[in-house]
Amino acid sequence: MHIVNVTEVRRNIREILAEIARTKAPAVIVQRSKPVAYLVDADTFERMRQYDAVDILSQARRESLDRMLRLRARVARKTEARGDSVAVIRELRERLGRHE
């Protein structure tokens, strides 16, 4: 990784960009000895954007799955409170049979 200060970037931007394009190695731009920016080649930047898009999709999928699991748990709690539908129907039929 190439480290350059802001003044050097102003003076030699063409050479710095050519080196980044040739080596595919990023450059760190420092100001007062602290990193303020990174320069990367276009291919690397595009790959980073694709990874971000995949992460966003993965996050959306996880959120959807979480919502489905919460809904499933809520439905399960409600159906447990009412009991098994087969058992409820059997019980109703038995009651009707007794009162006829």
C-alpha distances in whole Angstrom, upper triangle without the diagonal:
4,6,10,13,16,18,15,15,19,19,17,16,17,15,12,13,14,11,9,13,13,10,9,6,5,6,7,11,12,16,18,15,15,12,15,13,10,10,10,12,16,16,14,15,19,18,17,20,22,21,22,26,26,26,28,31,30,31,34,35,35,37,40,40,41,43,45,45,47,49,50,51,53,55,55,56,59,60,61,63,65,65,65,67,69,70,71,73,75,76,77,79,81,82,83,85,87,88,89
4,7,10,13,15,12,12,15,16,13,13,14,12,9,11,12,9,9,12,13,10,11,7,7,5,6,9,11,14,16,14,14,12,14,12,10,10,11,13,16,18,15,17,20,20,19,22,24,24,25,28,29,28,30,33,33,34,36,38,38,40,42,43,43,46,48,48,49,52,53,53,55,58,58,59,62,63,64,66,68,68,68,70,72,73,74,76,78,79,80,82,84,84,86,88,89,90,92
4,7,10,12,10,10,14,14,13,13,15,13,10,13,15,12,11,15,16,14,14,11,9,6,5,6,7,11,12,10,11,9,11,10,9,10,12,15,18,20,18,18,22,22,21,23,26,25,25,29,30,29,31,34,34,34,37,39,39,40,43,44,44,46,48,49,49,52,53,54,55,58,59,59,62,64,64,66,68,69,69,70,72,74,74,76,78,79,80,82,84,85,86,88,90,91,92
4,7,8,6,7,10,11,10,10,13,12,9,12,14,12,12,16,17,15,16,13,11,7,6,5,6,9,11,10,11,9,11,10,10,10,13,16,19,21,19,19,23,24,22,24,27,27,27,30,32,31,33,36,36,36,38,41,41,42,44,46,46,48,50,50,51,54,55,56,57,60,61,61,64,65,66,68,70,71,71,72,75,76,76,78,81,81,82,84,86,87,88,90,92,93,94
4,6,5,6,9,10,11,11,15,14,11,14,17,15,15,19,20,19,19,16,14,10,8,5,5,6,8,8,9,9,9,10,11,12,15,18,21,24,22,21,25,26,24,26,29,29,28,31,33,32,34,37,37,37,39,42,42,42,45,47,46,48,51,51,52,54,56,56,58,60,61,62,64,66,67,68,71,71,72,73,76,77,77,79,81,82,83,85,87,88,89,91,93,93,95
4,5,5,6,9,10,10,14,14,12,14,17,16,16,19,21,21,20,18,15,12,10,6,6,6,9,10,11,10,9,10,11,12,16,18,21,24,22,21,25,26,24,26,29,29,28,31,33,32,33,36,37,37,39,42,42,42,45,47,46,48,51,51,52,54,56,56,57,60,61,62,64,66,67,68,70,71,72,73,76,77,77,79,81,82,83,85,87,87,88,91,92,93,95
4,5,5,6,9,10,13,14,12,15,17,17,18,20,22,22,22,20,18,14,13,10,9,9,11,12,14,14,13,13,15,15,18,21,23,26,25,24,27,29,28,29,32,32,32,34,37,36,37,40,41,40,43,45,45,46,49,50,50,52,54,55,55,58,60,60,61,64,65,66,68,70,71,72,74,75,76,77,79,81,81,83,85,86,86,89,91,91,92,95,96,97,98
4,5,5,6,8,11,10,9,12,14,14,15,18,19,19,19,17,15,12,12,9,10,11,13,13,15,14,14,14,14,13,17,18,21,24,23,22,26,28,26,28,31,31,31,34,36,35,36,39,40,40,42,45,45,46,48,50,50,52,54,55,56,58,60,60,62,64,65,66,68,70,71,72,74,75,75,77,79,81,81,83,85,86,86,89,91,91,92,95,96,97,98
4,5,5,5,9,9,7,9,12,12,13,15,17,17,17,16,13,10,10,8,10,11,14,14,15,13,12,11,12,11,14,15,18,21,20,19,23,25,23,25,28,28,28,31,33,33,33,36,37,37,39,42,42,43,45,47,47,49,51,52,53,55,57,58,59,61,63,63,65,67,68,70,72,73,73,74,76,78,78,80,82,83,84,86,88,88,89,92,94,94,96
4,6,6,9,11,10,12,14,15,16,18,20,20,21,19,17,14,14,11,12,12,15,16,17,16,14,14,15,14,17,18,20,23,23,22,25,27,26,27,30,31,30,33,35,35,36,39,40,40,42,44,45,45,48,50,50,51,54,55,55,57,59,60,61,63,65,66,67,69,70,72,74,75,75,76,79,80,80,82,84,85,86,88,90,90,91,94,96,96,97
4,6,9,9,10,12,14,15,16,18,19,20,21,20,18,15,16,13,14,15,17,18,19,18,17,17,17,16,18,19,22,25,24,24,27,29,28,29,33,33,33,35,38,38,38,41,43,43,44,47,48,48,51,52,53,54,57,58,58,60,62,63,64,66,68,69,70,72,73,75,77,78,78,79,81,83,83,85,87,88,89,91,93,94,95,97,99,99,101
4,6,5,6,9,10,11,12,14,15,17,18,17,15,13,14,12,14,16,18,18,19,18,17,16,15,13,16,16,19,22,22,21,24,26,26,27,30,31,31,33,36,36,37,40,41,41,43,45,46,47,49,51,51,53,55,56,57,59,61,62,63,65,66,67,69,71,72,74,76,76,76,77,80,82,82,83,86,87,87,89,92,92,93,95,97,98,99
4,6,5,6,8,10,11,12,14,15,16,15,14,11,13,11,14,16,19,19,19,17,16,14,13,11,13,13,16,19,19,18,21,23,23,24,27,28,28,30,32,33,33,36,37,38,40,42,43,43,46,47,48,50,52,53,54,56,58,59,60,62,63,64,66,68,69,71,73,73,73,74,77,78,79,80,83,84,84,86,88,89,90,92,94,95,96
4,5,5,6,9,10,11,12,14,15,15,14,13,15,14,17,19,22,22,22,20,19,17,15,12,14,13,15,18,19,19,21,23,23,24,27,28,29,31,33,34,34,37,38,39,41,43,44,45,47,48,49,51,53,54,55,57,59,60,61,63,64,66,67,69,70,72,74,75,74,75,77,79,80,81,83,85,85,87,89,90,91,93,95,96,97
4,5,5,6,9,10,10,12,14,13,13,12,14,14,17,19,22,21,22,20,20,17,16,13,14,13,16,18,19,19,22,24,24,25,28,29,29,32,34,34,35,38,39,40,42,44,44,46,48,49,50,52,54,55,56,58,59,61,62,64,65,66,68,70,71,73,75,75,75,76,78,80,80,82,84,85,86,88,90,91,92,94,96,97,98
4,5,5,6,9,10,11,11,11,10,8,11,11,14,16,19,18,19,16,16,14,12,9,11,11,14,16,16,16,19,21,21,23,25,26,26,29,31,31,32,35,36,36,38,40,41,42,45,46,47,49,51,51,53,55,56,57,59,61,62,63,65,67,68,69,71,72,72,73,75,77,77,79,81,82,83,85,87,88,89,91,93,93,95
4,5,5,6,9,10,10,10,10,9,12,12,16,18,22,21,20,18,17,14,12,8,9,8,11,13,14,14,16,18,18,20,22,24,24,26,28,29,30,32,34,34,36,38,39,40,42,44,45,46,48,50,51,53,54,55,57,59,60,61,63,65,66,68,69,70,70,70,73,75,75,76,79,80,81,82,85,86,86,89,90,91,92
4,5,5,6,9,10,11,11,11,15,15,19,21,25,23,23,21,20,17,15,11,11,9,12,14,15,16,18,20,20,22,24,25,26,28,30,31,32,34,35,37,38,40,41,43,44,46,47,49,50,52,53,55,56,57,59,61,62,63,65,67,68,70,72,72,72,72,74,76,77,78,81,82,83,84,87,87,88,90,92,93,94
4,5,5,6,8,8,9,9,13,14,17,20,23,22,22,19,19,17,14,11,10,10,13,14,14,16,18,19,20,22,24,25,26,28,29,30,32,34,35,36,38,40,40,42,44,45,46,48,50,51,52,54,56,57,58,60,61,63,65,66,67,69,71,71,71,72,74,76,76,78,80,81,82,84,86,87,88,90,92,93,94
4,5,5,5,6,6,7,11,13,16,19,22,21,20,17,17,14,11,8,7,6,9,11,11,12,15,16,16,18,20,21,22,24,26,26,28,30,31,32,34,36,37,38,40,41,42,44,46,47,49,51,52,53,55,56,57,59,61,62,63,65,67,67,67,68,70,72,73,74,76,78,78,80,82,83,84,86,88,89,90
4,6,5,8,9,11,14,16,20,23,26,24,24,20,20,17,14,10,8,6,8,9,10,12,14,15,16,18,19,21,22,24,25,27,28,30,31,32,34,36,37,38,40,41,43,45,46,47,49,51,52,53,55,56,58,59,61,62,63,66,67,68,67,68,70,72,72,74,76,77,78,80,82,83,84,86,88,89,90
4,6,8,11,12,16,18,21,25,27,26,25,22,23,20,16,13,11,9,11,12,12,15,17,17,19,21,22,23,25,27,28,29,31,32,33,35,37,38,39,41,43,44,45,47,48,49,51,53,54,55,57,59,60,61,63,64,66,68,70,70,69,70,72,74,75,76,78,79,80,82,84,85,86,88,90,91,92
4,5,8,11,14,17,20,23,26,24,23,20,21,18,15,12,10,9,12,12,11,14,16,16,17,20,21,22,24,26,26,27,30,31,32,33,36,37,37,39,41,42,43,46,47,48,49,51,52,54,56,57,58,60,62,63,64,66,68,68,67,68,70,72,73,74,76,78,79,80,82,84,85,86,88,89,91
4,6,10,13,16,19,23,25,23,22,19,20,16,13,10,7,6,9,8,8,11,13,13,14,16,18,18,20,22,23,24,26,28,28,30,32,33,34,36,38,38,40,42,43,44,46,48,49,50,52,54,54,56,58,59,60,62,64,64,64,65,67,69,69,71,73,74,75,77,79,80,81,83,85,86,87
4,7,10,13,16,20,22,20,19,16,17,14,10,9,7,8,11,11,9,12,15,14,14,17,19,18,20,23,24,24,26,28,28,30,32,33,34,36,38,39,40,42,43,44,46,48,49,50,52,54,54,56,58,59,60,62,64,64,64,65,67,69,70,71,73,74,75,77,79,80,81,83,85,86,87
4,7,10,13,16,19,17,16,13,13,10,7,5,5,7,11,11,9,10,14,14,13,16,18,18,18,21,23,22,25,27,27,28,31,32,32,34,36,37,38,40,42,43,44,46,48,48,50,52,53,54,56,58,59,61,63,63,63,64,66,68,69,70,72,73,74,76,78,79,80,82,84,85,86
4,6,10,13,16,14,13,10,11,8,6,5,7,9,13,15,12,13,17,17,16,18,21,21,21,24,25,25,27,30,30,30,33,35,35,36,39,40,40,42,45,45,46,48,50,51,52,54,55,56,59,60,61,63,65,65,65,67,69,70,71,73,75,76,77,79,81,81,83,85,87,87,89
4,6,10,13,11,9,6,8,6,5,6,9,12,15,17,15,14,18,19,17,19,22,21,21,24,26,25,27,30,30,30,33,35,34,36,38,39,40,42,44,44,45,48,49,50,51,54,55,55,58,59,60,62,64,65,65,66,68,70,70,72,74,75,76,78,80,81,82,84,86,87,88
4,7,10,9,8,6,6,5,6,8,11,14,17,19,17,16,20,21,19,21,24,24,23,26,28,27,28,32,32,32,34,37,36,37,40,41,41,43,46,46,47,49,51,51,53,55,56,57,59,61,62,63,66,66,67,68,70,72,72,74,76,77,78,80,82,82,84,86,88,88,90
4,6,5,5,4,5,7,9,11,15,18,21,23,20,20,23,24,22,24,27,26,25,29,30,29,30,34,34,33,36,38,38,38,42,43,42,44,47,47,48,50,52,52,54,56,57,58,60,62,63,64,66,67,68,69,72,73,73,75,77,78,79,81,83,83,85,87,89,89,91
4,5,5,6,6,9,12,14,18,21,23,26,24,22,26,27,25,26,30,29,28,31,33,31,32,36,36,35,38,40,40,40,43,45,44,46,49,49,49,52,54,54,55,58,59,59,61,63,64,65,68,69,69,71,73,75,75,77,79,80,80,83,84,85,86,89,90,90,92
4,6,8,9,13,15,18,21,24,27,29,27,26,30,30,28,29,33,32,30,34,36,34,35,38,39,37,40,43,42,42,45,47,46,48,51,51,51,54,56,55,56,59,60,60,63,65,65,66,69,70,71,72,75,76,76,78,81,81,82,85,86,86,88,90,91,92,94
4,7,9,12,14,16,19,23,26,28,25,24,28,29,26,28,31,30,29,33,34,32,34,37,37,36,39,41,40,41,44,45,45,47,49,49,50,52,54,54,55,58,59,59,61,64,64,65,68,69,69,71,74,75,75,77,79,80,81,83,85,85,87,89,90,91,93
4,6,9,12,15,18,21,24,26,23,22,26,26,23,25,28,27,26,29,31,29,30,34,34,32,35,38,37,37,41,42,41,43,46,46,46,49,51,50,52,54,55,56,58,60,60,62,64,65,66,67,70,71,71,74,76,76,77,80,81,81,83,85,87,87,89
4,6,8,11,14,18,20,22,19,18,22,22,19,21,25,23,22,26,27,26,27,30,30,30,32,35,34,35,38,39,39,41,43,43,44,46,48,48,50,52,53,54,56,58,58,60,62,63,64,65,68,69,69,71,74,74,75,77,79,79,81,83,85,85,87
4,7,10,14,17,19,21,19,17,21,22,19,20,24,23,21,25,27,25,26,29,30,29,31,34,33,34,37,38,38,40,42,43,43,45,48,48,49,51,53,53,55,57,58,59,62,63,63,64,67,68,68,70,73,73,74,77,78,79,80,82,84,84,86
4,7,10,13,15,18,15,14,17,18,16,17,20,20,19,22,24,23,24,27,28,27,29,32,32,32,35,37,37,38,41,42,42,44,46,47,48,50,52,52,54,56,57,59,61,62,62,63,66,67,67,69,72,72,73,75,77,78,79,81,83,83,85
4,6,10,12,14,12,11,15,15,13,15,18,18,17,20,22,21,23,26,26,26,29,31,31,32,35,36,36,38,40,41,42,44,46,47,48,50,51,52,54,56,57,59,61,61,62,63,65,67,67,69,71,72,73,75,77,77,79,81,83,83,85
4,7,9,12,10,9,13,14,13,15,18,18,18,21,23,22,24,26,27,28,30,32,32,33,36,37,38,40,42,43,44,46,47,48,50,52,53,54,56,58,59,60,62,63,63,64,66,68,68,70,72,73,74,76,78,79,80,82,84,85,86
4,7,8,6,6,10,11,10,12,15,15,16,18,20,20,22,24,25,26,28,30,31,32,34,36,36,38,40,41,42,44,46,47,48,50,51,53,55,56,57,59,61,61,61,62,64,66,67,68,71,72,72,74,76,77,78,80,82,83,84
4,6,6,6,9,10,11,13,15,16,17,19,20,21,23,25,26,27,29,31,32,33,35,36,38,39,41,42,44,45,47,48,50,51,52,54,56,57,58,60,62,63,62,63,65,67,67,69,71,72,73,75,77,78,79,81,83,84,85
4,5,5,6,9,10,11,12,14,15,17,19,20,21,23,24,26,27,29,30,32,33,35,36,38,39,41,42,44,45,47,48,49,51,53,54,55,57,59,60,61,60,61,63,65,66,67,69,71,71,73,75,76,77,79,81,82,83
4,5,5,6,9,10,11,12,14,15,17,18,20,21,23,24,26,27,29,30,32,33,35,36,38,39,41,42,43,45,47,48,49,51,53,54,55,57,59,59,58,59,61,63,64,65,67,69,69,71,73,74,75,77,79,80,81
4,5,5,6,9,10,11,12,14,15,17,18,20,21,22,24,26,27,29,30,31,33,35,36,37,39,41,42,43,45,46,47,49,51,52,53,56,57,57,57,58,60,62,62,64,66,67,68,70,72,73,74,76,78,79,80
4,5,5,6,9,10,11,12,14,15,17,19,20,21,23,24,26,27,29,30,31,33,35,36,37,39,41,42,43,45,46,48,50,51,52,54,56,56,56,57,59,61,61,63,65,66,67,69,71,72,73,75,77,78,79
4,5,5,6,9,10,11,12,14,15,17,18,20,21,23,24,26,27,29,30,32,33,35,36,38,39,41,42,43,45,47,48,49,51,53,54,55,54,55,57,59,59,60,63,64,65,67,69,70,71,73,75,75,76
4,5,5,6,9,10,11,12,14,15,16,18,20,21,22,24,26,27,28,30,31,33,35,36,37,39,41,42,43,45,47,48,49,51,53,53,52,53,55,57,58,59,61,63,63,65,67,68,69,71,73,74,75
4,5,5,6,9,10,11,12,14,15,16,18,20,21,22,24,26,27,29,30,31,33,35,36,37,39,41,42,43,45,46,47,50,51,52,51,52,54,56,57,58,60,62,62,64,66,67,68,70,72,73,74
4,5,5,6,9,10,11,12,14,15,17,18,20,21,23,24,26,27,29,30,32,33,35,36,37,39,40,42,44,45,46,48,50,50,50,51,53,55,55,57,59,60,61,63,65,66,66,69,71,71,72
4,5,5,6,9,10,11,12,14,15,16,18,20,21,22,24,26,27,28,30,32,33,34,36,37,39,41,42,43,45,47,48,49,48,48,51,53,53,54,57,58,59,60,63,64,64,66,69,69,70
4,5,5,6,9,10,10,12,14,15,16,18,20,21,22,24,26,27,28,30,31,33,34,36,37,39,41,42,43,45,47,47,46,47,49,51,52,53,55,57,57,59,61,62,63,65,67,68,69
4,5,5,6,9,10,10,12,14,15,16,18,20,21,23,24,26,27,29,30,31,33,35,36,37,39,40,42,44,45,46,46,46,49,51,51,52,55,56,57,58,61,61,62,65,66,67,68
4,5,5,6,9,10,11,12,14,15,17,18,20,21,23,24,26,27,28,30,32,33,34,36,38,39,40,42,44,44,44,45,47,49,49,50,53,54,55,56,59,60,60,62,64,65,66
4,5,5,6,8,10,10,12,14,15,16,18,20,21,22,24,26,27,28,30,31,32,34,36,37,38,41,42,42,42,42,45,47,47,48,51,52,53,54,57,58,58,60,63,63,64
4,5,5,6,9,10,10,12,14,15,16,18,20,21,22,24,25,27,28,30,31,33,35,36,37,39,41,41,41,42,44,46,46,48,50,51,52,54,56,57,58,60,62,63,64
4,5,5,6,9,10,11,12,14,15,17,18,20,21,23,24,26,27,29,30,32,33,35,36,38,39,40,40,41,43,45,45,47,49,50,51,53,55,55,56,59,61,61,62
4,5,5,6,9,10,10,12,14,15,16,18,20,21,22,24,26,27,28,30,32,33,34,36,38,38,38,38,41,43,43,44,47,48,48,50,52,53,54,56,58,59,60
4,5,5,6,9,10,10,12,14,15,16,18,20,21,22,24,26,27,28,30,31,33,35,36,37,36,37,39,41,42,43,45,47,47,49,51,52,53,55,57,58,59
4,5,5,6,9,10,10,12,14,15,16,18,20,21,22,24,25,27,29,30,31,33,35,36,35,36,39,41,41,42,45,46,47,49,51,51,52,55,56,57,59
4,5,5,6,9,10,11,12,14,15,17,18,20,21,22,24,26,27,29,30,32,33,34,34,35,37,39,39,40,43,44,44,47,49,49,50,53,54,55,56
4,5,5,6,9,10,10,12,14,15,16,18,20,21,22,24,26,27,28,30,32,32,32,32,35,37,37,38,41,42,42,44,47,47,48,50,52,53,54
4,5,5,6,9,10,10,12,14,15,16,18,20,21,22,24,26,27,29,31,31,31,32,34,36,36,38,40,41,42,44,46,47,48,50,52,53,54
4,5,5,6,9,10,11,12,14,15,16,18,20,21,23,24,26,27,29,30,30,31,34,35,35,37,39,40,41,43,45,46,47,49,51,51,53
4,5,5,6,9,10,11,12,14,15,16,18,20,21,22,24,26,27,28,28,28,31,33,33,34,37,38,38,40,43,43,44,46,48,49,50
4,5,5,6,9,10,10,12,14,15,16,18,20,21,22,24,26,26,26,27,29,31,31,33,35,36,37,39,41,42,43,45,47,48,49
4,5,5,6,9,10,11,12,14,15,16,18,20,21,23,25,25,25,27,29,31,31,33,35,36,37,39,41,41,43,45,46,47,49
4,5,5,6,9,10,11,12,14,15,17,18,20,21,23,24,24,25,28,30,29,31,34,34,35,37,39,39,41,43,45,45,47
4,5,5,6,9,10,10,12,14,15,16,18,20,21,22,22,22,25,27,27,28,31,32,32,34,37,37,38,40,42,43,44
4,5,5,6,9,10,10,12,14,15,16,18,20,20,20,22,24,26,26,28,30,31,32,34,36,36,38,40,41,42,44
4,5,5,6,9,10,11,12,14,15,17,19,20,20,22,25,26,25,28,30,30,31,34,35,36,37,40,41,42,43
4,5,5,6,8,10,11,12,14,16,17,18,19,19,22,24,23,25,28,28,29,31,33,33,35,37,39,39,41
4,5,5,6,9,10,10,12,14,16,16,16,17,20,21,21,23,25,26,27,29,31,32,33,35,37,38,39
4,5,5,6,9,10,10,12,15,15,16,17,20,21,21,23,25,26,27,29,31,31,33,35,36,37,39
4,5,5,6,9,10,11,13,14,15,17,20,21,20,22,25,25,26,28,30,30,31,34,35,36,38
4,5,5,6,8,10,11,12,13,13,17,18,17,19,22,22,23,25,27,27,29,31,32,33,35
4,5,5,6,9,10,10,11,12,15,16,16,18,21,21,22,24,26,26,28,30,31,32,34
4,6,5,6,9,10,12,14,17,17,16,19,21,21,22,25,26,26,28,30,31,32,34
4,5,5,7,9,11,12,15,16,14,17,20,19,20,23,24,24,25,28,29,30,32
4,5,5,6,7,8,12,12,11,14,16,16,17,20,21,21,23,25,27,27,29
4,5,5,7,10,12,12,12,15,16,16,17,20,21,21,24,26,26,28,30
4,6,9,11,14,13,12,15,17,16,17,20,21,20,23,25,25,26,29
4,7,8,11,10,8,11,14,13,13,17,18,17,19,22,22,23,25
4,6,9,7,7,10,12,11,13,15,16,17,19,21,22,23,25
4,6,5,6,9,10,11,12,14,16,17,19,20,21,23,25
4,5,5,6,9,10,11,12,14,15,16,18,20,21,23
4,5,5,6,9,10,11,12,14,15,16,19,20,21
4,5,5,6,9,10,11,12,14,15,17,19,20
4,5,5,6,9,10,11,12,14,16,17,19
4,5,5,6,9,10,10,12,14,16,17
4,5,5,6,9,10,10,12,15,16
4,5,5,6,9,10,11,13,15
4,5,5,6,9,10,11,12
4,5,5,6,9,10,11
4,5,5,6,9,10
4,5,5,6,9
4,5,5,6
4,6,6
4,6
4
